Each structure stands twice: as C-alpha cells, then as structure tokens.
C-alpha cells in the first residue's frame, strides 16, 4: 500500500507432465493527484484524478513431442481513469475514461532439424476507450490489431546464426465519429544474421515492409564489434527507422471548445517519419563491471511533432555522447548513466531546439545487501528543455526547468518465501514538470508484502 494506493496481485503456475500453465490476477487503485496545474489551466478541475484497474492473465503450453510445442495466452484488463481538460466549460466538470484492453495469441514451435527451428504465431489485441464528461458520452474509440507471423532460426554453427520470417499485420479503428480511413495492412519480410569470427562480432538485420496507405518502407541495422583484448571492445552500428502516422494523428475529429469554436487536431497530409542513426564507442568489461562510452549521430526527416494539429518537421538532428557504468564497489551495486546531446530541428525559416529533449540528463543508483536487508537509492536528473504551451495552438514555446529527483527503497526478506518492502518516490518532494501544464507525483511512500507458496 502507498499514499492513496491499493494494489493486490496473486499468481499460480505449475507443470504437469508435458503441460505448463500460469494464472495471474491483479487489482490496483489510486486516489491520484490533479493532472493539470491550475496556473497553466485555470479551467481544469482541481480535484484528484484517480485510477483503478483490474486485470487477468493466463497461459498454457503443451509439449507435443521432443522439440515441438503449442501454446495459448490470454490477457484482459479494465480500468477507469479520471483526467483534466484544460479547455473545460467549467472547473466543476468531471472527465472520465473507461479503457478495456484485451489480447490473445496462439503459437506453434517446431524444431524441424538440429539446425532449423520454426515459430508460427497469431496474436490479436483490442483497445477500447469510452470518454465521458459529467456522465455524458463525449466519444468512443476501438482499435484492433491482428498479426500472423512465421519466424525461422538457422544455426549454422555456435558462432553463426541466421533469422528469417514473414509478418502480416492488420490494423482497424472505429469510433463514435467516422474516420476518413479506418483500416491499414502491413506486410513485412525480415532477415538477420549474428556471428563471430575470432575477435570480430557482426550483426545484420534487414526489414522490408509494404503499407497499404504509405507504400514501401525499408529499414536495416548493421552492428560491428572488435575485441581489443579480454576486457576492451570497440563497438559501432548504423541503422534506419520508419514510423507511419497513427489513425488519430491523421483523422482525429475536430475538438469543440467554448463558444462553439472548433479546432483541428489532425493532419491527413502527414508524412511518415524516417530516421538514420550512427554510433561508435568503446566498452570495458571485467567481472560484474561494465563501462561504455558511445558517441551518436541521428538525422530525422519529416519528424512527427506532437500538437494540435501534429505536424512534420522538415529535418531534425540529434548529436551527442553517452556514458554508462554498472558494477560492484565494495559490496554496493552501482549503476550510472549520463548523456550530453544537441537536439535541434530545421525548418525552412528557423533552427530551434527539439521540444521535451534536454541537452543533459542522467541517472545514478546504488543498492547494498546486508544479510536479509537490502537498501537502495536512485537519483534522476535532467537539464532544462523547451516545450509548447499547454493551451497554445500556434506552437508558442516555453521552457521547463531542470530537476533532480531522489527515490529510496528498502527490502527485508522474512524467511525464504516472504519479503516486506518500502519505497519512497520523490523523497525530497520536488515540484517539477515533464510536460508543460501537467503535475507530477510528489512525495509518495509505498509498502509492499510478497509471499511465494
């Protein structure tokens, strides 16, 4: 339990001869906090915005013969979320969203030869949302994704493995309003290789997709590493990326504001986002310690920037370097990461920093075990970064202040099968923002108890 939080979960699994199964049920409820800052959104309701969720998951797998297995999985969750509207007609308005998510899938795994294994799978996911204002329906949406995939792995030798497969994905959306286009099909062919030859390590991946609405998309990944010795390694990679606009980004209906004013929060002419990245660095590994230093360079064409409406940014560039470390020091487990970057966007008339991307950010954590007790702490920090004003539709900019947040944890093992834990998030009750106009969790204490039968 925590401040305003209640969570309960139970799981049971086992194996009977050639059959494995697992069942999990959980419930969560929180009183929450007001989502929006009143100084930035005076029309927002100042009450707490709570959330509750109930979920159930099940999985079953059956060994048909040595090297052959069939399985089925199921997951469902239902939740109600309260939220704020910066453009509400009255601060007394109540906004609620009922969300249901369901997934199920089946798979067949076969080891056809000593070197060739195959996996055939089908998965379906649905996501429905029912939005209400003061108990009256404002809109409904429902999405459905279906995917059929066939993946094959070929092991030529312990040092050389190949991957190849096909995918067929169908996406659908429906709602209380008519979408201009409500279906999308994506066919994909992919292949890969992972290998080692002496001190040389190589990974190659290629993916070719055909979108029913955006045509062909080709992406790849090429990674290389060279061992300088037992502990030092040079690493480098180059890759491309592709992101198609979502149905909501393309066709979400106009939003009505007070006095009958409508604004568009979609752009049917949005283009897909395409990216190209390169990185190179050095790695040191010794026992449980791992140190990495990497420089990176990313170029993005037609970056899809969030907004109302969303828009394509002609070109964006992100250049920088990052350092990370994980290891043990005198019985204390340490993790650290730090990134310095220069994220900018280029339009026909200006060069501006990319929104919500800091030039410097990082984290530091430490954990120590002393008998049945484990203590830990982490520090998350970020430099200031630009953002768009919550209530602006013209792209007016503001700046979010930098922040540093400390979290603390403790755990006590009560025998072999039980443990009690405590966590304090935002230990020093820091007031900061990740997105303009939105509140974040202030100091919160959580107690947990777990027992394994």
N, C-alpha and C positions, 0 to 999 in steps of 0.2 A: 504494500500500500504506500501511497505518497500523498502529498497535499492535494486533496480533491480527486485522487486517482484510486480506482479499484481495478485489480486485474486478477483473474483466476484462470489457470490452464491445467489440463490433465492429458496425459498421453499413455497409450498402452500399445505395445508391439511385441511380436514374437515370431517364432518359426516352428512349423510343424512339418516334419519330413522335408518335402520339396516346396513347401509353401511358406512365404514370408508375408507378414501383414503389419500395418501400423494404423492406429486411430488417434486423432488429436482433436480436442475441443477446447475453446478458449473464449473468454469474455473480458471486455475492457470498457471502462467508463471513466471519464474525467470531467470535472466541472469547468476546466479550461480557464481562459482569460480573454478579455476583449480583444478581438483580432486587429482592430484599427485604432490608430492614435487619434484622439478627438481634436488635437490641434491641427492635424492634417485633413481630417474628415469629420467636420462638426455634425454632419447629418447621420453619422453612424450611431447605432445603439450602444451605450456604454456598458451594458451588462456583460457577464461572462458568456463566452461561446464554448459550449461543451461538446462532447463527442462520446458516442457509445458504439460498441462493435461486438458482434457475436460471430464466431467462425467455427467451421468443422472441416476436417481433412481426413481422407482415408486413402490407403494404397494397398495393393495386393499384387504379388508376383508369384508365378508358378514356374518351376523348372520342369520343362517338358522332357528333356534328355540332357546328357552332358553337353554343355556349350550352347544350349537352346533354352530361351526363357521368354515368357509372355507376361505382360503386366498391365495394370489399370490403376489410374489415380483420379481422385476427385477432391475438389476444394470449393467451399462456398462461404461467403461472408456477407453480412448485412449490417449496415451502420447508419447512424443519423448524426449529421454534423450541423452545428449552428455556426453561422458566419455573419459578417457585417457587410453592408453595402454603402460605399462612400457617397452614392447618389440617391439614397433612400428619400422618400417623400417626407418621412418624419423620423426623428431619433427613436420613436417608440416602435417602429416597425421591427418585426421578428422574421428573420430569414433562416430557413432550414432546408437541408438537402438529405434525402434518403437515397443511399447508394447500395446497390447489390452487385457483387462480383462473383462469378462462378466459372470454374474451369474443370474440364475433364480431359483425360487423354488415355490412349492405349498404345502399347509398344510391343514389338516382337524383335528379340535379339537372337542372332544365329551366328555361331562360329562355323563357317562353311568349310574352311580348311585351317590348317595350323597358322597360316599367314593372313587369312581373309576373314574379317568379322563384319557383320551387317546389322544395321538397326533401322527398322521401319516403324514410323510413329505417326499418329494422328492426334491433334490437340485442338480443342475449341475453348474459347474464352468469351464471356459476355460481361458487359459492364453497363448497368442501367442507373440513371440518375433522375430523381423526381424533386424538382425545386419548388418550394412554397414560400410565399410572403404572406404573413398573417393568416396562415392556414389555407390560403387560396393558391392553387397551382399556377406557377408562372411559366414553367416549361418542363418538358421531359425529353430525355435522350436515351438511346440504347445503341451500343456498338457490339458487333460480333466479329471475331477473328477466327478463321479456321485454317489450319496448316497441316499439310501432308508432307512428310519428309522421309527421304531414304538416304542414309549415310553409310559409307563403306570405309573401312580402315584396312590397309595392307601393310604388313610388317615384312619388309624385305630382309631386315637383319635388326639386331638390337640397336644399331646406330642409324637406321634409316626407316622412316615410317611415312606412308602416303595416305591421304584422305581425299575422298571424292563423294559428291552427292547431289541430290536434286531436292528442290522445295517448291511447293505450290501453296500460296497464301491468298485467302480471300478476305477482304475487309468490307463490312457493311455498317451503315449508320442510319438510324431513323429517329424521329422525334415528333414533338407536338407542332412543329413547323416543317415546311418542305425544304429539304436540301436540294440544291441545284444538281448535285451529283452525289449519289449515296452509296456507290459501290466502287471497289478497286481490287484488281487482281495483280499479284506479283509472282512471276515465275523466276526461279533462281537456279543457277548451276554453279557449284563451287568445287574447288580442289585445293589441296595443300600438301606440303612436304616439310618434315622436320628431320634433320640429320646432323651427323657429326663425323668429321674426318680428321682425326688427330686433334690438333689444337683449334680447329675451325668448327664453328657451330653455325647452322644455317636454318632459317625458317622462311618458307614462301607460301603465301596464300593468295588466291585469286577468286573473285566472285563476279558473276555476270547476272544482272537482273533485267527483267522486262516488266515495266509498269504499264498497266492498261491506259493510264492517263498521262504519263510523263515519258514514255518511251524507254530506251535502254539506259542502264547505269552500270558502269564497270569500275570496280574498286580492287585494290591489291594491298598486300603487306609484304615487305621484304626485310628480314632481320638477320643481322650477322654479328657474331662474337668471336673474339680471338683470345685464347688463353696465353697470357704472358708468363705464367708460372702456375703454381698450385693455388695462389691466393688472388692474383691480379688478373683482370679480364677487361679487354676493350669491347664496347658494345656500340651498335649503330643500327638504325632502322629508317625505313621510308614507307609511307602509306598514303592512301587516298580515302576519302569518305564521301558519302552521299546521303542527304536527308530530304525526303519529299514532304511538302506541306501537309498538315493534317486536314481532315474534313472541316474542323472548326475554324482553322486559320483561313480556309478557302471560302466557306459558305455560312459561317455562323450568322444568324439573323440580326437585323439592326436592334440596338438596345434603346428602350424608351426611357427618357429622363423626365423630370418635372416639366410642366407646361407643354406636354406633348412634343418635346424635342426628341428626335431620333438621331443616333449616330451609328455609323458602320464600324463593326469590329471584325471585318473580314476583308480579304482581297482575292477575288477569283483569279487574278492575274499573277499571283505569287509564283516565283520560280523555285525549283529545287536548290538546296544549298549543297555546294561542292567544296571539299577541303583537300589540302595536300600538306603533309607533315613530314619533317625530317628531324632526327635527333641523333646525338652521338655523345658518348661518355666513357667513364671508366668505373669499374666495380672492384671492391676489395671484400673478400670473404675469408673468415677464419673462425672455425668452430661455429658458435651461435651468433657471431657478429657479421653484419653485412653493411657496407658503406657504398653508396652510389653518388656519383656526380655526373649530371647529364645536362647538356645544352640542347634546346629545341627551337624549331622554327616552323610556324604554321601559317598557311595562306588560305583564306576562305573567299570564295566567290559567291555572291548572292546570299550572304548570311541572312537568315530569317530572324529579325529582331522582334521581340515581343512588343505588343502595343495594341492600340485600338484606333486604327487597324494595324495588324502586323505589316512589316514592310521588309523588302530586300535591301540590304546594304551592298553597294557595288563591290567593294573589296574590304577585307579585314586582314590584319596581320597580328600575330602573337609570337614574339621572340622572347626568349628568356633562358633561365637556367634553374635547376632544382638540385638540392642535396638531400639525401635521406640516410638515416642510420637506424639499425636495430641491433641490439646485443645485450650482453650481461656485463655489469660492472660491480664487482664485489657483492654478488648476490642480488643485485637490483636489475630488473629487466627494463631497458630503456628503449624508447622509440622517439625519433625526431625527424622532422621534415621542414624544409624551407624553400620557398620559390620566389624568385625575382623575375618579373616579366614586363613587357611593354605591349599591352593590348590596345590597338588603335583601329579605327575604321576610316576608310577613304571613300568619300562621295565625290560627286562632280565639282563641288564647291568648297569642301572643307575636309579637314583631318581632325578627328575627335577621339578621345579615349572610349573604348567599348564600355557600355553600361554594365554595372554589377561585377566588374572584374578588377580586383585590386592589383596594384603593381607589386606588392609584397604580402605574403601570407605564409602561415606555417603552423606547426603543432609540436608539442613536446609532452611525453608521458613517461611515467615511472611506476613500477609495481614491484613490491617486495613480499616474499613469502617468509613467514616466521612460524614454523610449526603449523597449527591449524588456522592461523590468521594470515590474511593477505590484505595489504594496504596499497592503494594506488591513487594517483592524481594525474590530471592532464591539463594542459594549457593550450587553448586555441586562440590564435591572434590573426588579425588582418589589418592592412593599411586602409586608408580611406579609398572610396571608389565612387564613380559617378552613377546616377540613376535618373530616371524620368519621374517627374512629379506625379503623384498618385492620381490627382484629379485633372491632369492636363491631357488633352487630345492633340496637342500641337508639338509634342516632343520636348516641352520645356524641361530643362535639366536642373538637378540639384546635386549635392554631394553628401554621401553617407559617411559619418565619422568612422575612424578606425576603432577597433575594440580588442580587448583581451579577456577571455572567459576561462575561469578555472572550475573544473569538476573534480570531485573526490569520491573514492569508492572504498568500501571495506567489506570483507567476507570472512565468515567463521565457519569452518567445517565441523558440524556436530556429528561425530562418528563418520562412518564410511559412506552412508547413503543420504545424509541430510546436510543442508547448509543454510545459513542465515546471511543475508547481505544488506548493505546500506549504500545509498548513493545520494550525493548532493550535487545537483546541477546548478551552474551559475553561483558558485559558492559565495562570491562577494556581491551578489545581487546587482550585476552590471546591467545598465539600461542602454541598449544599442539597437540597431536596425539592420536586418539583412536585405530588406526591400523597403523603399520609401513609403511611409504611412502605416506600416504594419508593426505591431508589437511582437516581442519575442518572449519566451519563457523566462521569468525572473527566477529567483532562488527557489528550488524545489527539492524536498527531501523524499526519498523513496526507500521503503523497507521491503525486502523480499524473503520468502521462505521456499525452499525446494526440497522435495523428498523423492527418492527413487526407490521403487519397490523391487 
